[in-house]
Amino acid sequence: MYNELGKEIKSESSYRRVHELLSSIIDDTESLLNQGQSSDFIKSRLSTHLARASVIIRYQEARDQLGKGIAKILNGVIDEIYKNVSNGSVLRKVLSNARVLIDALAVIAKEKG
């Protein structure tokens, strides 16, 4: 599976753009949760950012910089974050898992060079 994922990332820089954006979303969401913001407030803040991330992922896929499999995984991360905004404890777990996933993919992208 590791080799298959490596084939899905065509360039480190294209994945790094996606990684930076998703990392920022995760950091911001964690910060809002720690501040005790309401789920409605968090959802309103996330909507635009998650939509932008999804567009960038699709753009990188259309440019053949990310494979369909990786794009599907990353868009799944976006969907899970948005879907779980109303449940803070689940959202924290989703954010933690998302961080591990995108960081692992960053390692694969780095090795790809």
C-alpha positions as CSV (number, residue, x, y, z in Angstrom):
1,M,0.0,0.0,0.0
2,Y,2.9,2.3,0.8
3,N,4.2,2.1,-2.8
4,E,0.7,2.6,-4.2
5,L,0.3,5.8,-2.2
6,G,3.7,7.0,-3.4
7,K,2.6,6.6,-7.0
8,E,-0.4,8.8,-6.2
9,I,1.7,11.8,-5.2
10,K,3.4,13.2,-8.3
11,S,5.3,16.0,-6.7
12,E,6.2,17.0,-3.2
13,S,5.3,20.7,-3.7
14,S,1.8,19.9,-4.9
15,Y,1.1,17.8,-1.9
16,R,2.7,20.4,0.4
17,R,0.2,23.0,-0.7
18,V,-2.7,20.7,0.2
19,H,-0.9,19.7,3.5
20,E,-0.4,23.3,4.6
21,L,-4.0,24.2,3.9
22,L,-5.4,21.1,5.8
23,S,-3.0,21.7,8.6
24,S,-4.2,25.2,9.0
25,I,-7.8,24.1,9.0
26,I,-7.0,21.5,11.7
27,D,-5.1,24.0,13.8
28,D,-7.9,26.6,13.5
29,T,-10.6,24.1,14.4
30,E,-8.7,22.8,17.4
31,S,-8.2,26.4,18.6
32,L,-11.9,27.1,18.2
33,L,-12.8,23.9,20.1
34,N,-10.4,24.9,22.9
35,Q,-12.0,28.3,23.1
36,G,-15.4,26.7,23.6
37,Q,-16.9,28.1,20.5
38,S,-20.3,26.8,19.4
39,S,-20.6,24.2,16.7
40,D,-22.6,26.6,14.6
41,F,-19.8,29.2,14.8
42,I,-17.2,26.5,14.0
43,K,-19.2,25.3,11.1
44,S,-19.6,28.8,9.6
45,R,-15.9,29.3,9.9
46,L,-15.0,26.0,8.4
47,S,-17.4,26.0,5.4
48,T,-15.4,28.3,3.2
49,H,-12.0,26.9,4.2
50,L,-13.1,23.3,3.6
51,A,-14.6,24.2,0.3
52,R,-11.4,25.9,-0.7
53,A,-9.4,22.8,0.3
54,S,-11.6,20.6,-1.7
55,V,-11.2,22.8,-4.8
56,I,-7.4,22.8,-4.5
57,I,-7.4,19.0,-4.1
58,R,-9.5,18.7,-7.3
59,Y,-7.3,21.2,-9.1
60,Q,-4.1,19.2,-8.2
61,E,-5.9,16.0,-9.3
62,A,-6.9,17.7,-12.6
63,R,-3.3,18.8,-13.1
64,D,-2.3,15.1,-12.5
65,Q,-0.2,16.1,-9.5
66,L,-2.4,14.0,-7.1
67,G,-3.9,10.6,-8.1
68,K,-7.6,9.9,-7.7
69,G,-7.0,7.7,-4.7
70,I,-5.2,10.3,-2.7
71,A,-7.7,13.0,-3.8
72,K,-10.5,10.7,-2.6
73,I,-8.8,10.1,0.8
74,L,-8.2,13.9,1.3
75,N,-11.7,14.8,0.3
76,G,-12.9,12.1,2.7
77,V,-10.9,13.9,5.5
78,I,-12.7,17.1,4.6
79,D,-16.1,15.4,4.7
80,E,-15.4,13.8,8.0
81,I,-14.4,17.1,9.6
82,Y,-17.5,18.9,8.3
83,K,-19.8,16.0,9.2
84,N,-18.6,15.9,12.8
85,V,-18.6,19.6,13.7
86,S,-21.6,19.3,15.9
87,N,-20.0,16.7,18.2
88,G,-16.9,18.2,19.8
89,S,-15.4,15.0,21.2
90,V,-15.8,13.1,17.9
91,L,-14.5,16.1,16.0
92,R,-11.3,16.2,18.2
93,K,-10.7,12.5,17.3
94,V,-11.3,13.2,13.6
95,L,-8.9,16.1,13.7
96,S,-6.3,14.0,15.5
97,N,-6.6,11.2,13.0
98,A,-6.6,13.6,10.1
99,R,-3.4,15.2,11.3
100,V,-1.7,11.7,11.5
101,L,-2.9,10.9,8.0
102,I,-1.8,14.1,6.3
103,D,1.5,14.0,8.1
104,A,2.1,10.4,7.0
105,L,1.3,11.4,3.4
106,A,3.7,14.3,3.7
107,V,6.5,11.8,4.6
108,I,5.6,9.8,1.5
109,A,5.6,12.9,-0.6
110,K,9.0,14.0,0.8
111,E,10.5,10.6,-0.1
112,K,9.1,11.0,-3.6
113,G,11.0,14.3,-3.8
